[in-house]
Amino acid sequence: MIITIAGFAGSGKTTLGKALAAKLGYSLVSPTFKDLAKKEGIPLMEFQKKAEKDSSIDLKFDQVLKEQASKGNCVVTTWLGPWMLNADWRIWLFAPLEIRAKRVAERDGISIEQAVLQIKKREEQNRSRYLKLYGIDIFDTSGFDVSFNSGRFTPEQMADLIVKITSSKKR
């Protein structure tokens, strides 16, 4: 089974993904642009700009994602996973911008104000890139099976609910 978890920056994709993968005994597939930027030794937002000019970055990233998920029995936590993979379940995470900004600020060691600006910029840049490259609108969540407000539920609560949902209705 492949379960994808998507959401914007700070929504809790990776945290939920780790909790869910542990509960199910699945592998976690969680490549990020943050990791790629770190490997290249450049700030995330600079890497974002680079990806806007060079579509091969996204294409390579998404090919690696598909290869990693092809083994099955995994939880995938990426922005495009639900659209790129033949997933059994598509989970959308959301939270108010203030909560997401606080999480990003703490995680990345920046101010909340910087986090808000970074989040908004990434969302627009990613939406524009993915529309252009794949025809995917990441603001359209109509294709998701389940949606959670990660500002109201803990990762453990959401993981428990997802385990119940995915085990009660096989696809």
Backbone bond lengths (Angstrom), bond angles and torsions (degrees), N, CA, C in turn:
res aa  C-N    CA-C-N  psi(-1)  N-CA   C-N-CA  omega(-1)  CA-C   N-CA-C  phi
1 M - - - 1.451 - - 1.526 108.54 -
2 I 1.310 116.00 142.02 1.458 122.78 175.16 1.524 107.82 -117.47
3 I 1.331 115.13 121.93 1.465 121.89 176.74 1.521 106.91 -114.33
4 T 1.321 116.19 124.00 1.464 120.12 178.35 1.517 109.76 -106.24
5 I 1.316 114.49 142.02 1.461 121.66 176.94 1.526 107.06 -125.92
6 A 1.317 115.70 122.75 1.460 120.61 179.39 1.517 109.14 -127.66
7 G 1.307 114.62 161.98 1.454 122.39 179.10 1.512 107.24 166.45
8 F 1.293 115.46 165.81 1.459 119.33 -178.12 1.523 110.72 -79.03
9 A 1.317 115.70 172.56 1.465 121.90 -177.50 1.529 111.14 -51.68
10 G 1.324 115.02 132.06 1.458 120.66 177.61 1.514 114.58 82.47
11 S 1.322 117.69 4.93 1.468 119.42 -178.70 1.528 112.10 -77.61
12 G 1.330 116.93 -18.44 1.457 119.84 177.51 1.518 114.78 103.60
13 K 1.331 117.04 20.25 1.469 122.03 -178.64 1.522 112.20 -54.28
14 T 1.304 115.98 -53.63 1.464 120.36 -174.80 1.523 111.13 -68.13
15 T 1.313 117.42 -41.45 1.466 120.89 -179.93 1.522 110.53 -62.36
16 L 1.332 116.50 -46.81 1.457 120.20 177.20 1.525 110.50 -64.85
17 G 1.320 116.44 -42.79 1.458 120.67 -179.43 1.519 112.46 -57.74
18 K 1.325 116.87 -42.97 1.473 120.80 178.11 1.522 111.02 -63.05
19 A 1.316 116.25 -45.31 1.468 120.42 -179.28 1.532 110.84 -63.98
20 L 1.324 116.92 -43.68 1.456 121.07 -178.27 1.528 111.30 -68.64
21 A 1.318 117.35 -44.43 1.469 120.62 178.99 1.523 110.51 -59.80
22 A 1.328 116.78 -40.74 1.470 120.24 179.12 1.529 110.89 -64.13
23 K 1.323 117.20 -42.97 1.473 120.87 -179.48 1.530 111.81 -65.06
24 L 1.326 116.47 -36.25 1.462 120.66 -177.17 1.527 113.30 -90.12
25 G 1.333 116.74 -13.93 1.462 119.94 -174.36 1.519 111.53 73.05
26 Y 1.327 116.92 26.84 1.457 123.26 -179.80 1.522 110.08 -96.76
27 S 1.310 115.94 164.32 1.457 119.73 173.32 1.533 108.56 -82.65
28 L 1.308 114.98 155.60 1.462 121.86 177.44 1.521 107.79 -104.23
29 V 1.322 116.54 125.23 1.462 122.73 175.33 1.523 105.79 -111.49
30 S 1.333 115.56 108.05 1.458 118.97 -170.52 1.530 112.86 -142.63
31 P 1.338 117.64 54.60 1.465 117.92 176.68 1.525 109.70 -70.56
32 T 1.319 116.83 145.73 1.465 120.19 -179.60 1.520 111.48 -135.85
33 F 1.303 114.99 155.65 1.459 120.55 172.78 1.523 110.03 -65.52
34 K 1.336 116.36 -30.25 1.480 119.20 177.47 1.517 109.85 -58.62
35 D 1.337 116.20 -43.40 1.462 120.99 -179.92 1.528 111.27 -64.39
36 L 1.334 116.15 -43.39 1.467 119.57 179.49 1.525 111.15 -64.18
37 A 1.322 116.34 -41.49 1.471 120.27 178.64 1.529 109.87 -61.87
38 K 1.313 115.32 -42.42 1.465 120.50 179.64 1.529 110.53 -61.91
39 K 1.339 116.31 -43.63 1.472 120.69 178.23 1.520 111.71 -59.26
40 E 1.335 115.50 -37.43 1.464 119.97 179.92 1.522 112.19 -83.01
41 G 1.337 116.28 -7.71 1.458 120.09 178.19 1.515 113.89 72.29
42 I 1.348 115.81 30.08 1.464 119.24 179.13 1.528 109.30 -128.25
43 P 1.329 116.96 155.29 1.463 119.91 178.18 1.533 111.65 -62.65
44 L 1.321 115.34 151.58 1.457 121.61 -178.25 1.522 112.26 -53.46
45 M 1.326 117.60 -48.19 1.461 119.79 -175.60 1.532 111.39 -66.27
46 E 1.320 117.45 -29.68 1.464 120.67 174.86 1.537 109.71 -68.93
47 F 1.322 116.08 -39.02 1.463 120.61 177.43 1.526 110.23 -65.41
48 Q 1.330 116.61 -38.70 1.471 121.48 176.48 1.536 109.65 -57.06
49 K 1.339 116.18 -45.89 1.469 120.51 -179.68 1.521 110.69 -62.74
50 K 1.326 115.36 -39.53 1.462 120.67 178.38 1.530 110.37 -61.44
51 A 1.327 116.50 -42.62 1.464 121.10 -179.66 1.531 111.28 -66.71
52 E 1.326 117.18 -30.21 1.467 119.94 177.63 1.523 111.20 -63.32
53 K 1.332 116.02 -32.22 1.464 120.87 -177.07 1.523 112.84 -92.78
54 D 1.336 116.60 -19.85 1.466 120.87 -174.69 1.528 109.77 -129.03
55 S 1.334 116.97 96.06 1.460 121.10 -176.43 1.528 112.74 -66.56
56 S 1.320 117.78 -16.87 1.462 119.23 179.50 1.530 111.60 -64.22
57 I 1.326 117.65 -23.53 1.472 121.14 178.09 1.528 109.39 -64.06
58 D 1.323 116.82 -49.62 1.467 120.27 178.90 1.529 111.05 -65.89
59 L 1.312 116.59 -42.95 1.459 119.87 -178.10 1.525 111.39 -61.47
60 K 1.322 116.70 -42.61 1.466 121.16 178.58 1.527 110.25 -66.67
61 F 1.323 116.54 -45.04 1.471 122.26 179.02 1.526 110.28 -56.98
62 D 1.322 116.47 -46.68 1.454 120.80 -176.76 1.524 112.28 -70.93
63 Q 1.323 117.32 -30.99 1.466 120.19 175.84 1.532 110.16 -67.13
64 V 1.322 116.88 -42.38 1.470 121.26 177.48 1.527 109.40 -62.30
65 L 1.307 116.76 -42.48 1.463 121.87 177.90 1.526 110.53 -57.37
66 K 1.320 116.74 -47.96 1.461 120.99 -179.41 1.528 111.19 -62.09
67 E 1.312 116.65 -41.57 1.467 120.64 179.31 1.523 110.88 -63.68
68 Q 1.319 117.20 -44.94 1.464 120.92 -178.71 1.529 111.34 -64.71
69 A 1.325 117.01 -39.08 1.462 120.82 -177.27 1.525 112.53 -79.84
70 S 1.323 118.07 -18.01 1.462 121.25 -175.08 1.524 113.19 -62.92
71 K 1.317 117.17 -18.18 1.471 120.80 179.20 1.530 111.12 -73.38
72 G 1.322 117.76 -16.71 1.461 121.87 179.27 1.513 112.98 77.24
73 N 1.342 115.07 -177.20 1.465 122.34 -176.47 1.523 111.85 41.64
74 C 1.322 113.62 59.41 1.460 119.24 -179.03 1.532 110.39 -143.11
75 V 1.318 113.27 159.93 1.459 122.58 172.94 1.525 105.53 -113.26
76 V 1.320 116.63 122.85 1.461 123.04 -175.81 1.521 109.02 -109.11
77 T 1.328 116.46 125.81 1.464 120.65 -177.67 1.523 110.34 -121.95
78 T 1.310 116.33 82.14 1.460 121.35 176.72 1.524 109.30 -139.14
79 W 1.306 115.21 163.73 1.453 120.71 178.96 1.525 111.33 -59.88
80 L 1.333 117.48 -42.47 1.463 120.81 -173.06 1.525 115.19 -102.56
81 G 1.297 118.44 -2.95 1.461 121.12 -177.43 1.518 114.36 -46.79
82 P 1.324 119.04 -48.68 1.472 119.79 -177.82 1.527 113.74 -61.82
83 W 1.305 117.16 -27.23 1.461 120.36 -179.44 1.529 111.61 -90.70
84 M 1.325 116.86 -29.51 1.463 121.04 -173.02 1.527 113.39 -88.59
85 L 1.317 116.43 -21.99 1.458 120.30 -173.18 1.517 111.81 -113.15
86 N 1.300 115.65 155.60 1.457 121.61 173.57 1.536 106.58 -85.12
87 A 1.307 115.74 73.15 1.462 122.23 -173.71 1.525 111.39 -80.39
88 D 1.321 114.53 147.59 1.460 120.44 174.74 1.529 110.47 -78.48
89 W 1.318 115.24 -33.13 1.473 121.09 179.76 1.519 109.53 -139.29
90 R 1.328 114.94 138.21 1.469 122.13 178.21 1.529 107.95 -120.28
91 I 1.331 114.63 116.25 1.463 121.41 -177.71 1.530 108.45 -110.27
92 W 1.330 116.97 132.26 1.464 122.21 176.52 1.525 108.58 -109.56
93 L 1.325 116.47 130.41 1.471 122.23 175.28 1.518 109.38 -110.27
94 F 1.300 114.85 137.42 1.462 119.50 174.49 1.508 108.65 -140.92
95 A 1.297 115.69 161.12 1.464 123.17 174.85 1.522 106.66 -161.29
96 P 1.323 116.73 155.56 1.460 119.06 177.11 1.532 110.80 -56.05
97 L 1.319 116.04 148.51 1.460 121.84 -178.71 1.527 111.77 -54.57
98 E 1.329 117.50 -39.00 1.469 120.41 -178.14 1.533 110.96 -61.18
99 I 1.315 116.40 -41.39 1.469 120.87 179.73 1.524 109.85 -68.10
100 R 1.322 116.47 -45.08 1.464 120.05 -179.84 1.519 110.83 -63.42
101 A 1.330 116.78 -40.50 1.463 120.47 179.85 1.528 110.92 -64.25
102 K 1.317 116.35 -40.11 1.472 119.50 178.28 1.530 110.09 -62.22
103 R 1.318 116.79 -43.76 1.471 120.97 179.22 1.522 111.22 -62.38
104 V 1.332 116.88 -46.64 1.464 121.32 -178.94 1.532 109.98 -64.75
105 A 1.322 116.74 -41.73 1.467 120.27 179.41 1.524 110.99 -60.40
106 E 1.329 116.51 -45.41 1.465 120.28 179.06 1.522 111.26 -65.58
107 R 1.316 116.56 -44.14 1.470 121.67 -177.90 1.526 111.94 -65.02
108 D 1.340 116.46 -43.06 1.455 121.01 -172.60 1.531 114.24 -99.35
109 G 1.334 116.60 -1.17 1.461 119.60 178.50 1.520 113.53 66.56
110 I 1.332 116.51 40.83 1.459 121.36 177.92 1.529 108.68 -125.32
111 S 1.333 116.07 170.31 1.461 119.39 178.62 1.525 109.94 -73.26
112 I 1.318 115.67 160.54 1.462 120.13 177.39 1.526 110.10 -62.82
113 E 1.324 116.99 -37.88 1.459 120.75 179.21 1.529 110.80 -63.00
114 Q 1.335 116.36 -43.34 1.461 120.09 176.89 1.527 110.58 -63.24
115 A 1.313 115.91 -40.01 1.464 120.49 -179.62 1.522 110.87 -62.89
116 V 1.329 117.30 -42.64 1.468 120.78 178.78 1.527 109.86 -59.51
117 L 1.323 116.41 -47.68 1.464 120.07 -179.79 1.528 111.21 -62.49
118 Q 1.330 116.27 -43.39 1.462 120.97 -179.47 1.528 111.26 -63.68
119 I 1.321 116.45 -44.15 1.468 120.92 -179.96 1.526 110.35 -60.63
120 K 1.321 116.64 -49.99 1.466 120.36 -178.51 1.523 111.44 -61.07
121 K 1.319 115.73 -41.85 1.458 120.22 -179.13 1.526 110.60 -66.25
122 R 1.331 117.26 -45.16 1.467 120.52 179.42 1.525 111.74 -61.75
123 E 1.327 116.15 -42.20 1.462 119.51 -179.53 1.529 110.59 -60.51
124 E 1.307 116.97 -45.93 1.463 120.32 -179.23 1.523 111.54 -68.85
125 Q 1.343 117.09 -43.00 1.462 120.26 179.09 1.531 110.72 -62.87
126 N 1.320 116.49 -46.19 1.457 119.78 -179.28 1.524 111.01 -64.89
127 R 1.315 116.61 -42.80 1.466 119.12 179.03 1.522 110.22 -59.01
128 S 1.309 116.60 -47.45 1.460 121.52 -179.38 1.531 111.20 -61.68
129 R 1.336 117.27 -46.41 1.472 121.43 -180.00 1.515 111.59 -62.30
130 Y 1.330 117.30 -46.80 1.462 120.66 -175.81 1.524 111.89 -70.59
131 L 1.334 117.19 -33.08 1.466 119.72 174.16 1.519 110.06 -63.93
132 K 1.314 115.83 -45.50 1.460 121.22 -178.14 1.527 111.12 -67.24
133 L 1.308 117.70 -45.14 1.460 122.16 -173.42 1.524 113.49 -79.13
134 Y 1.342 116.24 -41.75 1.460 120.36 -172.58 1.535 114.89 -122.64
135 G 1.331 116.93 -11.08 1.460 119.13 -173.81 1.526 111.69 75.37
136 I 1.336 116.87 22.04 1.468 122.58 -178.41 1.522 108.97 -100.69
137 D 1.330 115.92 127.35 1.465 121.50 175.36 1.524 107.97 -102.86
138 I 1.319 116.20 104.44 1.471 120.41 -177.22 1.523 112.54 -69.86
139 F 1.323 117.93 -6.10 1.459 120.77 175.33 1.532 110.86 -86.66
140 D 1.330 117.30 -11.70 1.463 122.30 179.81 1.523 108.91 -93.95
141 T 1.306 116.31 104.61 1.472 121.05 -177.09 1.530 111.69 -102.47
142 S 1.303 117.50 18.56 1.465 120.55 -176.18 1.529 113.18 -67.07
143 G 1.310 119.36 -19.76 1.451 121.82 -178.70 1.520 114.88 -89.54
144 F 1.310 116.94 8.69 1.466 120.47 -178.12 1.527 110.65 -90.33
145 D 1.330 114.75 148.76 1.459 121.21 -179.44 1.520 112.38 -83.59
146 V 1.334 115.83 -37.12 1.461 121.99 -175.11 1.524 108.55 -143.13
147 S 1.317 115.89 145.61 1.458 121.21 178.78 1.524 109.25 -133.64
148 F 1.327 116.20 138.06 1.466 121.71 179.49 1.513 111.07 -129.00
149 N 1.326 115.78 143.42 1.455 122.11 169.98 1.529 106.35 -90.39
150 S 1.320 116.12 103.44 1.463 120.23 -177.29 1.522 112.37 -73.29
151 G 1.311 117.06 -3.61 1.459 120.68 172.58 1.523 111.93 -82.22
152 R 1.340 116.68 -13.89 1.467 121.54 -177.73 1.517 113.68 -110.95
153 F 1.335 116.52 -22.36 1.457 120.98 -177.91 1.518 110.28 -119.67
154 T 1.316 116.55 146.83 1.465 120.05 175.37 1.525 108.98 -78.25
155 P 1.317 117.57 160.55 1.463 119.40 176.13 1.531 111.80 -57.33
156 E 1.314 117.04 -38.37 1.466 120.90 -179.89 1.526 111.29 -65.57
157 Q 1.331 117.17 -41.64 1.462 120.16 177.82 1.528 110.93 -62.83
158 M 1.327 116.36 -44.42 1.455 119.88 -179.86 1.529 110.56 -65.55
159 A 1.324 116.66 -42.61 1.467 120.32 179.49 1.523 110.58 -61.09
160 D 1.327 117.05 -43.19 1.465 120.32 178.51 1.530 110.82 -60.82
161 L 1.321 116.70 -43.49 1.467 120.42 179.36 1.528 111.48 -65.02
162 I 1.318 116.08 -40.71 1.470 119.47 179.88 1.523 110.38 -65.43
163 V 1.326 117.65 -39.61 1.457 120.59 177.12 1.527 109.97 -59.97
164 K 1.326 116.63 -44.47 1.469 120.59 178.56 1.521 111.31 -63.14
165 I 1.310 116.29 -46.01 1.466 120.76 -177.72 1.525 110.82 -63.79
166 T 1.314 116.67 -48.18 1.473 120.12 -174.74 1.516 111.95 -72.09
167 S 1.328 117.87 -25.64 1.468 118.81 179.47 1.527 111.43 -87.35
168 S 1.323 117.35 -21.79 1.467 119.35 -177.93 1.522 112.48 -85.10
169 K 1.307 117.39 -22.68 1.460 119.93 -178.94 1.524 108.61 -133.30
170 K 1.280 115.56 101.41 1.472 120.36 177.32 1.522 109.23 -79.29
171 R 1.288 115.66 147.29 1.460 120.41 -179.45 1.485 110.99 -104.99
